[in-house]
């Protein structure tokens, strides 16, 4: 009975093939193909007028064809170029978002800082006149160091702020006690007891807390926008494997060779091809989503009570309050210093009757109409909200990329009127899941799942490093890094970057030590997983071969 059934199946198969050959024995015109081929910019020289025998084809089905070997090779190259263009175009908007938002935030922050410095300079010049001008470098250095920190310099915020208040204390103490001469050793003694003296009241402590939180968040956030931009730009330049090029050619241009130049691929067919070609990009998705979540956390911090605008705007007011506090308590401060550091020698000059004028009124840095919105074109709150919306939209971008490419513009939604890799008709294979390991079952693209893309793995690590920095910044913790100018020394705070500095500092050489996080276990696990993965396919192949051999033996016995 089984033998009879197999004979009937074989007879039917031969009959269908015979009918198919008979239907194709009459060569069809290649005019439609010639027209489409010419529209691609190719020469029609040696392009057949009618279908020819297709034994020479290496990618497309070898029935009657309108393609020569040269045509198939050119279409092969065209497939690669078009795929690269499709990926770049699909990611353009997302990449542009990171570029434009990075630029807008950066300009806004630096303008905010510049305006604060100008306001302080103007306010103190009006109030203190020549005395301020003679000591203005103390305040200029403060803003210079704040800018250097924000733009990626190796600056320890806490130490820098402490140094500012120490220098200000030295200058003010000498001005308030100009009848005495103070040696360097004496001034050093004053600095050592500054914490006990608290000459500026609680202003230094409050300002340090606020400035540290705001600047850590701002610098890490703008650095995150830059890292997102760099990762997206690098991943968008896909490394197209030969197996992917073959699959793309078969999907996009084998309809040409079959005389159906206008036939679009089936939707599910396109998904299998794109998921195979973009398997490594999909593996970036989970780390990308964690990175975006961390960016959103820091964005929320930027909008909080210690946001950069609320901190930077009134810096001059806070410093002037500190100066007033010291002026009001100058007698007590001087007495404590003399008690701890000894009686200084007279300078021979009389004490200034004017000293430093106490501010009789409070100033604002600038009116609300003068807020620095020209660069950003909006308020801080609105700008951050816009960035948050764009960040949300970019989540799951890499795993959704095949869906974006396989739109109706590229594919045919009618399942009966589409190219199914062989002819016009329904595509039956199931769509595989995204990611490298799932491509072992991809019927369209032969993906080596044992060899992850090195560039993609580097970007995954870059995102992981940046995510750790963002989480630290959200908690108000700065992280140490190795500055490119330090020749191996490591000190200071986290790394930011301007257009002139190399992003490789962030991507490869500066994974920050995060408290409680040990990367050695993770690397060991990854290595073990890689070895396990490399063994897996071999075992599967052996099992498959044994199964086929057993089936063939049983068939012969029957």
C-alpha positions as CSV (number, residue, x, y, z in Angstrom):
1,X,0.0,0.0,0.0
2,X,2.8,2.4,1.0
3,X,4.8,1.5,-2.1
4,X,1.7,2.2,-4.3
5,X,1.2,5.6,-2.6
6,X,4.8,6.6,-3.2
7,X,4.5,5.6,-6.8
8,X,1.4,7.8,-7.3
9,X,3.1,10.8,-5.6
10,X,6.2,10.4,-7.9
11,X,3.9,10.1,-11.0
12,X,2.1,13.3,-10.0
13,X,5.3,15.2,-9.4
14,X,6.7,14.2,-12.8
15,X,3.4,15.2,-14.4
16,X,3.5,18.7,-12.8
17,X,7.1,19.2,-13.7
18,X,6.3,18.2,-17.3
19,X,3.4,20.6,-17.5
20,X,5.6,23.3,-16.0
21,X,8.3,22.7,-18.6
22,X,5.7,22.7,-21.4
23,X,4.3,26.0,-20.1
24,X,7.8,27.6,-20.0
25,X,9.0,26.1,-23.3
26,X,7.8,29.1,-25.2
27,X,10.2,32.0,-24.4
28,X,8.5,35.1,-23.1
29,X,9.4,38.7,-23.8
30,X,11.9,40.5,-21.4
31,X,10.7,44.0,-22.3
32,X,9.4,44.8,-18.8
33,X,12.6,43.6,-17.3
34,X,14.7,45.6,-19.7
35,X,12.7,48.7,-18.9
36,X,13.1,48.2,-15.1
37,X,16.8,47.3,-15.5
38,X,17.5,50.5,-17.4
39,X,15.6,52.5,-14.8
40,X,18.2,51.3,-12.3
41,X,20.9,53.0,-14.4
42,X,22.3,49.8,-16.0
43,X,23.2,49.4,-19.7
44,X,20.9,47.2,-21.8
45,X,23.9,45.9,-23.7
46,X,23.7,42.0,-23.7
47,X,20.3,42.1,-21.9
48,X,18.1,39.4,-23.5
49,X,15.1,40.4,-25.5
50,X,13.4,37.1,-24.7
51,X,13.9,34.6,-21.9
52,X,16.9,32.3,-22.1
53,X,17.8,29.1,-20.3
54,X,18.9,29.9,-16.7
55,X,21.5,27.2,-15.8
56,X,24.1,29.9,-15.4
57,X,22.3,31.6,-12.5
58,X,23.8,31.2,-9.0
59,X,21.2,33.0,-6.8
60,X,17.9,33.1,-8.7
61,X,15.8,30.0,-9.8
62,X,17.4,28.3,-12.9
63,X,14.3,28.1,-15.0
64,X,13.8,30.3,-18.1
65,X,15.2,33.7,-17.3
66,X,15.7,37.3,-18.4
67,X,19.0,37.5,-16.6
68,X,22.5,36.8,-17.7
69,X,25.3,36.1,-15.2
70,X,26.5,39.7,-15.5
71,X,23.0,41.0,-14.8
72,X,22.7,38.8,-11.7
73,X,26.0,40.0,-10.4
74,X,25.0,43.7,-10.9
75,X,21.7,43.1,-9.2
76,X,23.6,41.3,-6.4
77,X,25.7,44.5,-5.8
78,X,22.6,46.7,-6.2
79,X,20.8,44.7,-3.4
80,X,23.6,45.3,-1.0
81,X,23.6,49.1,-1.7
82,X,19.9,49.3,-1.4
83,X,19.8,47.4,1.9
84,X,22.5,49.7,3.3
85,X,20.5,52.7,2.2
86,X,17.2,51.3,3.7
87,X,18.8,50.8,7.1
88,X,20.4,54.2,7.1
89,X,17.2,55.9,5.9
90,X,15.0,54.0,8.4
91,X,17.3,55.1,11.3
92,X,17.8,58.7,10.0
93,X,15.0,60.3,12.1
94,X,16.1,58.6,15.3
95,X,19.8,59.5,14.7
96,X,18.9,63.1,13.8
97,X,17.0,63.3,17.1
98,X,20.1,62.5,19.1
99,X,22.2,65.0,17.1
100,X,19.7,67.9,17.3
101,X,18.8,67.4,20.9
102,X,22.4,67.0,21.9
103,X,23.2,70.3,20.2
104,X,20.2,72.1,21.7
105,X,20.8,71.0,25.2
106,X,24.5,71.7,25.0
107,X,24.0,75.2,23.7
108,X,21.3,75.9,26.3
109,X,23.5,74.8,29.2
110,X,26.6,76.7,28.1
111,X,24.5,79.9,27.4
112,X,22.9,79.5,30.9
113,X,26.4,79.3,32.4
114,X,27.7,82.2,30.3
115,X,24.8,84.4,31.3
116,X,25.3,83.6,35.0
117,X,28.9,84.6,34.8
118,X,28.1,87.8,33.0
119,X,25.4,88.6,35.6
120,X,27.8,88.0,38.5
121,X,30.5,90.1,36.8
122,X,28.1,93.0,36.2
123,X,26.5,92.8,39.7
124,X,29.8,92.6,41.6
125,X,31.4,95.4,39.5
126,X,28.5,97.7,40.3
127,X,28.5,96.7,44.0
128,X,32.2,96.3,44.8
129,X,33.9,98.3,42.0
130,X,37.7,98.3,42.1
131,X,37.9,95.7,44.9
132,X,36.0,93.2,42.8
133,X,38.1,94.0,39.7
134,X,41.3,93.4,41.6
135,X,40.0,89.9,42.7
136,X,37.8,89.0,39.7
137,X,40.0,86.0,38.7
138,X,38.7,84.1,41.7
139,X,35.2,84.2,40.3
140,X,36.3,83.8,36.7
141,X,38.3,80.7,37.6
142,X,35.1,79.2,39.2
143,X,33.1,79.5,36.0
144,X,36.1,78.3,33.9
145,X,36.3,75.2,36.0
146,X,32.6,74.6,35.9
147,X,32.7,74.8,32.1
148,X,35.7,72.5,32.0
149,X,33.9,70.0,34.1
150,X,30.8,70.1,31.9
151,X,32.8,69.8,28.6
152,X,34.7,66.8,29.8
153,X,37.6,68.1,31.8
154,X,39.3,66.1,34.6
155,X,37.7,68.2,37.4
156,X,36.7,67.1,40.8
157,X,33.7,69.3,41.6
158,X,33.9,69.0,45.3
159,X,37.6,69.9,45.5
160,X,37.1,72.7,43.0
161,X,34.3,74.3,45.0
162,X,36.2,73.9,48.2
163,X,39.2,75.6,46.6
164,X,37.0,78.5,45.4
165,X,35.7,79.2,48.9
166,X,39.2,78.9,50.4
167,X,40.6,81.5,47.9
168,X,37.6,83.8,48.6
169,X,38.1,83.5,52.3
170,X,41.8,84.4,52.0
171,X,41.1,87.4,49.8
172,X,38.2,88.7,52.0
173,X,40.1,88.1,55.3
174,X,43.0,90.2,54.1
175,X,40.7,93.0,52.8
176,X,38.8,93.1,56.1
177,X,42.0,93.1,58.1
178,X,44.2,95.2,55.8
179,X,46.1,96.6,58.9
180,X,47.9,93.3,59.2
181,X,50.4,91.4,57.1
182,X,49.6,87.7,56.4
183,X,52.3,85.2,55.3
184,X,51.5,82.2,53.1
185,X,51.8,80.0,56.2
186,X,49.3,82.1,58.0
187,X,46.8,82.0,55.1
188,X,47.3,78.2,55.0
189,X,46.3,78.1,58.7
190,X,43.2,80.0,57.9
191,X,42.3,77.5,55.2
192,X,42.7,74.6,57.6
193,X,40.2,75.9,60.1
194,X,37.7,77.2,57.5
195,X,35.3,74.2,58.3
196,X,35.2,75.2,61.9
197,X,35.0,79.0,61.2
198,X,32.2,78.7,58.7
199,X,32.7,82.3,57.7
200,X,30.2,82.1,54.9
201,X,27.5,80.4,56.9
202,X,25.7,77.5,55.3
203,X,25.9,78.8,51.7
204,X,29.0,76.8,50.6
205,X,27.5,73.5,51.8
206,X,24.1,74.2,50.1
207,X,25.7,75.4,46.9
208,X,28.0,72.5,46.7
209,X,25.2,70.0,47.1
210,X,23.1,71.8,44.4
211,X,25.9,72.4,41.9
212,X,27.2,68.9,42.2
213,X,23.8,67.2,41.6
214,X,22.9,69.6,38.8
215,X,26.2,69.4,37.0
216,X,26.7,65.7,37.3
217,X,23.2,65.2,35.9
218,X,23.7,67.7,33.1
219,X,27.1,66.5,32.0
220,X,26.1,62.8,32.1
221,X,22.9,63.5,30.2
222,X,24.5,65.4,27.4
223,X,27.2,62.7,27.3
224,X,24.4,60.1,27.0
225,X,22.9,62.0,24.1
226,X,26.3,61.9,22.4
227,X,26.8,58.2,23.1
228,X,23.3,57.4,21.7
229,X,24.1,59.4,18.6
230,X,27.5,57.6,18.1
231,X,26.0,54.1,18.7
232,X,23.1,54.7,16.3
233,X,25.5,56.1,13.6
234,X,27.8,53.1,13.9
235,X,25.1,50.5,14.0
236,X,23.3,52.1,11.0
237,X,26.3,51.4,8.9
238,X,25.6,47.7,8.6
239,X,28.1,45.0,7.8
240,X,26.3,43.0,5.1
241,X,27.4,39.4,5.1
242,X,27.5,37.4,1.7
243,X,24.6,35.2,2.8
244,X,22.5,38.3,3.5
245,X,23.4,39.7,0.1
246,X,22.3,36.5,-1.6
247,X,19.0,36.5,0.3
248,X,18.4,40.2,-0.5
249,X,19.1,39.6,-4.2
250,X,16.7,36.6,-4.3
251,X,14.0,38.7,-2.6
252,X,14.4,42.0,-4.4
253,X,15.6,41.1,-7.9
254,X,15.0,37.5,-8.7
255,X,11.5,38.6,-9.8
256,X,13.3,40.5,-12.6
257,X,15.0,37.4,-13.7
258,X,11.7,35.6,-13.8
259,X,10.2,38.2,-16.0
260,X,8.1,39.8,-13.2
261,X,10.0,43.1,-12.5
262,X,7.0,44.8,-10.8
263,X,6.3,41.9,-8.4
264,X,7.0,42.8,-4.7
265,X,8.1,40.3,-2.1
266,X,5.6,38.8,0.3
267,X,5.4,40.5,3.7
268,X,6.4,37.5,5.8
269,X,9.1,36.6,3.3
270,X,10.6,40.1,3.7
271,X,10.5,39.7,7.5
272,X,12.5,36.5,7.5
273,X,15.2,38.1,5.2
274,X,15.4,41.3,7.3
275,X,15.5,39.5,10.6
276,X,18.3,37.3,9.3
277,X,20.3,40.3,7.9
278,X,19.7,42.4,11.0
279,X,20.0,39.7,13.6
280,X,23.0,41.3,15.3
281,X,21.3,44.7,15.4
282,X,18.3,43.2,17.2
283,X,20.6,41.9,19.9
284,X,21.5,45.5,20.7
285,X,17.9,46.2,21.6
286,X,17.8,45.1,25.2
287,X,20.9,47.1,26.2
288,X,19.6,50.0,24.1
289,X,16.3,50.0,26.0
290,X,18.1,50.0,29.4
291,X,20.1,52.9,28.2
292,X,17.0,54.8,27.2
293,X,15.4,54.1,30.6
294,X,18.4,55.5,32.4
295,X,18.4,58.6,30.2
296,X,14.8,59.2,31.1
297,X,15.6,58.9,34.8
298,X,18.3,61.5,34.5
299,X,15.9,63.7,32.4
300,X,13.5,63.6,35.4
301,X,16.3,64.7,37.6
302,X,17.0,67.7,35.3
303,X,13.4,68.8,35.9
304,X,13.5,68.4,39.7
305,X,14.0,71.0,42.4
306,X,17.8,71.0,41.8
307,X,17.6,71.4,38.1
308,X,20.4,73.3,36.3
309,X,18.3,76.4,35.7
310,X,17.3,76.8,39.4
311,X,20.9,76.2,40.4
312,X,22.8,78.3,37.9
313,X,20.5,81.3,37.7
314,X,21.0,82.6,41.2
315,X,24.7,81.7,41.7
316,X,25.7,85.3,42.0
317,X,23.0,85.9,44.6
318,X,24.2,83.0,46.7
319,X,27.8,84.0,46.5
320,X,26.9,87.6,47.5
321,X,24.9,86.2,50.4
322,X,28.0,84.3,51.5
323,X,30.0,87.5,51.3
324,X,27.5,89.5,53.3
325,X,27.5,86.8,56.0
326,X,31.3,87.0,56.3
327,X,31.1,90.8,56.5
328,X,28.5,90.8,59.2
329,X,30.5,88.3,61.2
330,X,34.0,89.7,60.4
331,X,34.8,90.6,64.0
332,X,34.0,87.1,65.4
333,X,35.8,85.4,62.4
334,X,38.9,87.5,62.9
335,X,39.0,86.8,66.6
336,X,38.8,83.0,66.1
337,X,41.5,83.2,63.5
338,X,43.8,85.2,65.7
339,X,43.1,82.7,68.5
340,X,43.9,79.6,66.4
341,X,46.7,80.9,64.1
342,X,48.2,83.6,66.3
343,X,48.4,87.4,66.2
344,X,49.6,88.6,62.8
345,X,52.2,91.3,62.4
346,X,50.9,94.8,61.6
347,X,51.3,95.9,58.0
348,X,51.9,99.5,58.8
349,X,48.7,100.4,56.9
350,X,45.6,101.7,58.6
351,X,42.4,99.5,58.4
352,X,40.3,100.5,55.4
353,X,37.3,102.6,56.6
354,X,35.3,101.3,53.6
355,X,36.4,97.6,53.5
356,X,33.9,95.8,51.3
357,X,30.5,97.4,51.1
358,X,27.6,95.4,52.4
359,X,25.0,94.9,49.8
360,X,22.0,97.1,50.6
361,X,19.7,95.4,48.1
362,X,19.3,92.0,46.4
363,X,19.9,91.6,42.7
364,X,18.6,89.1,40.2
365,X,20.9,87.8,37.5
366,X,18.5,88.9,34.7
367,X,14.9,89.6,34.2
368,X,12.6,86.7,33.0
369,X,12.5,88.3,29.6
370,X,16.3,88.0,29.4
371,X,16.4,84.2,30.1
372,X,18.9,82.4,27.9
373,X,16.4,80.7,25.5
374,X,17.9,81.9,22.2
375,X,20.0,78.8,21.7
376,X,17.4,76.3,22.7
377,X,14.4,78.3,21.6
378,X,12.4,77.2,24.6
379,X,12.5,76.8,28.3
380,X,14.4,74.1,30.1
381,X,11.2,72.2,31.1
382,X,9.8,72.2,27.6
383,X,13.2,71.2,26.1
384,X,13.6,68.3,28.4
385,X,10.0,67.1,27.8
386,X,10.7,67.2,24.1
387,X,13.8,65.1,24.5
388,X,12.0,62.6,26.8
389,X,9.3,62.1,24.1
390,X,11.9,61.4,21.4
391,X,13.7,59.0,23.7
392,X,10.5,57.1,24.4
393,X,9.9,56.8,20.7
394,X,13.4,55.3,20.2
395,X,12.8,52.3,22.5
396,X,12.8,48.9,20.8
397,X,14.0,50.6,17.7
398,X,16.5,47.9,16.7
399,X,14.2,45.0,17.1
400,X,11.5,46.8,15.2
401,X,13.8,47.8,12.3
402,X,12.8,44.8,10.1
403,X,9.1,45.8,10.5
404,X,10.0,49.4,9.5
405,X,11.8,48.3,6.4
406,X,9.2,45.7,5.3
407,X,6.6,48.4,5.0
408,X,3.9,48.4,2.2
409,X,6.3,50.5,0.1
410,X,8.6,47.5,-0.2
411,X,6.3,44.5,0.2
412,X,3.0,43.3,-1.2
413,X,0.2,42.8,1.4
414,X,-1.8,40.5,-0.9
415,X,-0.5,37.1,0.0
416,X,-1.4,35.6,-3.3
417,X,0.1,38.3,-5.5
418,X,3.6,38.5,-4.1
419,X,7.0,37.0,-4.7
420,X,7.6,34.1,-2.4
421,X,11.3,33.5,-3.3
422,X,10.4,31.1,-6.2
423,X,7.4,32.5,-8.0
424,X,4.2,34.5,-7.6
425,X,2.1,33.0,-4.7
426,X,1.7,32.6,-1.0
427,X,4.7,32.4,1.3
428,X,4.3,29.5,3.7
429,X,7.3,29.4,6.1
430,X,6.8,30.9,9.6
431,X,8.5,34.2,10.5
432,X,11.4,33.6,12.9
433,X,11.9,35.6,16.0
434,X,14.4,38.5,16.1
435,X,18.0,38.1,17.5
436,X,21.0,36.1,16.5
437,X,20.3,32.8,18.2
438,X,16.8,32.5,16.6
439,X,18.3,32.6,13.1
440,X,19.3,29.0,13.2
441,X,15.8,28.3,11.9
442,X,15.7,31.1,9.3
443,X,14.7,29.5,6.0
444,X,16.0,32.5,3.9
445,X,19.3,33.6,5.4
446,X,22.2,31.3,6.4
447,X,23.3,33.0,9.5
448,X,26.3,31.8,11.5
449,X,25.0,32.2,15.0
450,X,28.4,31.3,16.5
451,X,30.0,34.6,15.3
452,X,28.4,37.7,16.7
453,X,29.2,41.0,15.0
454,X,32.2,42.5,16.8
455,X,31.1,46.1,16.1
456,X,27.7,45.4,17.6
457,X,29.2,43.8,20.7
458,X,31.4,46.9,21.1
459,X,28.3,49.2,21.0
460,X,26.5,47.0,23.5
461,X,29.4,47.5,25.9
462,X,29.4,51.2,25.2
463,X,25.7,51.4,26.1
464,X,26.3,49.4,29.2
465,X,29.1,51.7,30.4
466,X,26.9,54.8,29.7
467,X,23.9,53.2,31.5
468,X,26.0,52.7,34.6
469,X,27.1,56.4,34.5
470,X,23.6,57.6,34.1
471,X,22.4,55.5,37.0
472,X,25.2,56.9,39.2
473,X,24.3,60.5,38.0
474,X,20.6,59.9,38.9
475,X,21.7,59.0,42.4
476,X,23.9,62.2,42.6
477,X,27.1,60.2,42.5
478,X,30.0,61.2,40.2
479,X,32.3,58.5,38.8
480,X,36.0,58.6,38.2
481,X,37.5,58.3,34.8
482,X,40.9,58.5,33.1
483,X,41.3,61.8,31.4
484,X,43.1,61.6,28.0
485,X,45.6,64.2,29.1
486,X,46.7,62.4,32.3
487,X,49.0,59.8,30.8
488,X,47.6,57.0,32.8
489,X,46.7,58.7,36.0
490,X,43.1,58.4,37.2
491,X,41.3,61.1,39.2
492,X,38.5,63.6,39.0
493,X,34.9,63.1,37.9
494,X,33.0,61.4,35.1
495,X,33.7,61.9,31.5
496,X,31.9,64.2,29.2
497,X,32.9,65.0,25.6
498,X,32.9,67.9,23.2
499,X,33.1,67.6,19.4
500,X,36.9,67.7,19.7
501,X,37.4,64.8,22.0
502,X,37.5,61.2,21.0
503,X,34.5,59.1,21.7
504,X,36.7,56.0,22.0
505,X,37.5,57.3,25.5
506,X,34.0,56.5,26.4
507,X,33.4,53.5,24.2
508,X,36.4,51.3,25.0
509,X,38.8,52.6,27.6
510,X,36.7,54.1,30.4
511,X,34.2,51.6,31.8
512,X,33.6,53.2,35.2
513,X,33.9,51.3,38.4
514,X,30.4,51.0,39.8
515,X,30.0,50.2,43.4
516,X,28.7,46.7,44.0
517,X,29.1,45.7,40.3
518,X,31.7,43.1,39.4
519,X,32.1,42.8,35.6
520,X,34.4,39.7,35.9
521,X,31.4,37.4,36.5
522,X,29.6,38.8,33.6
523,X,32.5,38.4,31.2
524,X,33.1,34.9,32.4
525,X,29.4,34.1,31.8
526,X,29.5,35.7,28.4
527,X,32.6,33.6,27.5
528,X,31.0,30.4,28.7
529,X,27.8,31.2,26.8
530,X,29.9,31.8,23.6
531,X,31.6,28.4,24.0
532,X,28.3,26.7,24.6
533,X,26.9,28.4,21.6
534,X,29.8,27.4,19.4
535,X,29.2,23.8,20.4
536,X,25.4,23.9,20.0
537,X,25.1,24.0,16.2
538,X,27.7,21.2,15.7
539,X,25.6,18.9,17.9
540,X,22.4,19.9,16.1
541,X,24.0,19.2,12.8
542,X,25.2,15.8,13.9
543,X,21.8,14.9,15.3
544,X,20.1,16.0,12.1
545,X,22.4,14.0,9.9
546,X,21.8,10.8,12.0
547,X,18.1,11.4,11.8
548,X,18.1,11.6,8.0
549,X,20.3,8.6,7.8
550,X,18.0,6.5,10.0
551,X,14.9,7.7,7.9
552,X,16.6,6.7,4.7
553,X,17.5,3.3,6.0
554,X,14.0,2.6,7.2
555,X,12.6,3.7,3.9
556,X,14.9,1.3,2.0
557,X,13.9,-1.6,4.4
558,X,10.2,-1.0,3.6
